[in-house]
Amino acid sequence: MTSSSPSTAQPSESIRLAKAELLAALLEKAERRAKNRLAFYTPYEWQAKFFAAGAENRQRLLMAANRVGKTESAAFEMAMHLTGRYPDWWEGYRFKRPIRAWALGVSGEQIRDVIQRKLLGDFDGDRPNGKGTIPAECIGDFIRSPQTKNLIKDVQIKHVSGGWSSLSLKAYEQGQHVLMGDSIDYIWIDEEPRDQDIYPQCLTRTLTGDDNRGGLVTLTFTPENGMTPLVSQFMEDIKEGQFLLNVTWADAPHLTEQAKAQILAAYPAYQREMRSKGVPAVGAGLIFTVPDEQITIQPFQIPPHWFVLNGLDFGWDHPQAHVQLAHDRDADAIYVTHAWRASQKDASQARIATQGWAKDVPYAWPHDGLQHEKGGGEVLKKQYADAGFKMLGVHATWPSGGYSVEAGLWEMQNRMENGTWKVFANLTDWFEEKRLYHRDKNGQIVKERDDLLSASRYAYMMRRLAVINKAAEPKGSIAIPRTASHWNNLR
């Protein structure tokens, strides 16, 4: 039997050592990255939108479906404020110094297992391992809770200025008395408190926050308690400086269709809308009761023989809204193909934002509208006409006259039910309004967050004045062969 010569064994050993060194380097790199997740965070589009809203709104509610990443979102924002490490893409509020912050949860166990874990990572020996949203190198001294094992009560976080931010983790099941006394810059409430006095108490704590400029309050929850006073206030009577964002499973790319279908089927029927779409159970109060999936269609190129018309709902502090409807008159089917809304934008700014699809298409507009200066709807109409919008000569009415809102809602609902009202899948703001649109306990329509719906209704009322579609293929649309069979299948 012959043995291997040194000349053949040496390269083999060298390769083994090189592989071991490479593996060690990769593991070290992964460990460093795990302890500095903030540096590599890229938000979803809806997360960036929620963050950006903090620049103008002191209180924000992320009312979302289960498992979409709402807690993760808030944990990353908390990390940015505590450390002062704002990424280049950040458009939200910026604190210019170390801050005092609170993170509130239901109980000590929930805070430790969810909030603390998201922010600081798991305990490794006597310390959190720093694999949360706050970089490990920024975690300073902390005080443990005497009641709950491995729960941190207070922790110091290193700020880019060289100073230290302070974070307190509080359980609101202990009552609002634990929230009294301090002036706080930033508060995050995860899960809705059943005690409706918790949120007002937090508002009071932030009144003199950020050196008397006022602090921020962020809420993240799925509305499992239904239409509570807190949810109702944000949905029905939202105030200046407040912001509501609704997020569904459709907005979470990490959820697979197979998993969503299986879990949804396993939920009790009465919980499915709440858990998959993050909407409270308002029951008979909903105006549009058809599921989103029934009216959703992927964007496609509108045929040149279809008719198009735009709709406009005026606004300033509350958003102005623009939509475009396409009407297949052969099948009498309506398609909502474009939608845009924004607050505190004038007509010229709106023209720039919608120029890709609104050019040379007539606009239906309401008989009156909210405006930021004195004057009636006609004055607003002129402002938009001067900015280049092709405004119809008269405000929106039904063919027989009048402008009944109830008639419009009834026809829209009826079309959704019979399949002749479809909405492009990418119009997330339109779907958000549709899901939350409801009546109060007296049967009155709640006139909040209905801007795109109203613009759609105005255009629908005036569809008799729609024009032949002459627009080029929309950017990002799907090219479809223009054959009769294809158009018929779309109907």
C-alpha positions, 0 to 999 in steps of 0.5 A: 500500500502506498501513502500520499506524498507531501506534495499532494497532501499540502494543497488539500490542507491549504484548501481546507484552511482557506475554506475555514477562514472564508467561513469564519469571515462570512460568519463574522460579517453576518454577525456584524450585520445582525448587530447593525440592522439599522444600517441595512434597512430598506422600507416597503413603500407603505412604511416609507409613506408612514415615516414621511407622514411624521414630518407634518403629523404629530400623531400617527396610527398604523392600523394594519393587518396581522403580520404585515410588519407594523411592529417592525416598522415602528421599531426601526423608526424608534431606533432612528430617533434614539440614535439620530442615525437617519438614512439618506432616504428618510423624509420623516421628522428628525430630532436634532438631539438625544431624546426621551422616549417611551415604548408602551405595550400591554404587559411586561411579558408582551413588551419583553417578547415583542417590543424589547426583542424587536428593539434590542434583540434577545438576552444573551447572558446578562445583556441583550445581544443587540440584534434588534433595530438598535445597533448593538454598539449603541446600547448602554446601561440599563435597569431591569424590571423587578417584576418580569425576568429579562425585561428591561425597564430603562435603557440608555442609547448612544446618540450620534451627537455623543450624548445619550437618549433614554428609552423606558418600556412601560406596560399600560395594563398597570394603568395611566398612573405609570404615565404621569409626570414626565415630558417625553419627545417620542412615544410608541404605543404597540397594540391598542389599549383597552383603557381609552385614557392611555392615549390622551395621557400620552398626548399630554406627555408629549405636549412640551416634548422636543423643547416645547415644539411638541413630541410625537406619538405613534400607534401600531395595532390591528383593530381587534377591539372593533370600533373603539373611541380611539379608532372612531376618532381617527376614522371619523373625526381625524384632526389636523396633525393626525394621520391614519394609514391602513395596511393589508396583507396585499401590501406585505411582499413577504407573505406568500399567497399560499400562506395567506389563503391557508391562514385566512381559511382557518380564521373565523369568518367574522375575523377575516377582514380585520386580520387580513385587512386591518379594518375594524368590524363596523358591520352594517355600517360599511358602505361598500361591502364587496371584498377588494379581491372581487373588484381588483384587476391588474393594470392593462392598456386601455383600448383606444375605442374606450372612453375616459374621464377624470374626476376631481375633489377639491381640497387643501388641508384635507386632500384634493383627489384626482382619478381617471375612469375608463368606460367600456361602453360595449359592456357598460363596465367602469375601470378606475385606472389612475388615482392621486391625492395630496394635501396642501398642494395647489392646482399647479402642483397637482397638474405636475403630479398628474400630467402623465395621465390627465392631459387633455382628458376632461375633468368632472368636478363638484358643485362645491368643495373645501378650499383654502381661500374664500370663494365658491366651487366656481372659483376653484374650478377657474384655478384649476382651469388656469393651471391647465386642467380641462374642466367641464363647463358645469359641475357634476350632475346626474343626467336628470339633474341633481347630484345625490350622493346616495344615488352614486354610492348605490350605483357604485356598490351595485356595479361592484356586485355585478362585476362592472366596476373594477379598480387597478390593483396598484391604486392602494390609496383608493382601496384604503378609502373603500375599506374604511368608508362607512356610516355612523351609528345614526346611519349618516355617511362619515365624510372622512377619507373619502376623497378618491371615492368622491372624485370617482363618483363625480366622474361616474356621474358625468361619464356621458361627457367622457371622450375617446381614449387617445392617450399613449400606453401608460408607463408600467402598463401591461401590453395586451394584443388588441383583439376582440377576444382579449377585450371581451375577456377583460369584461 
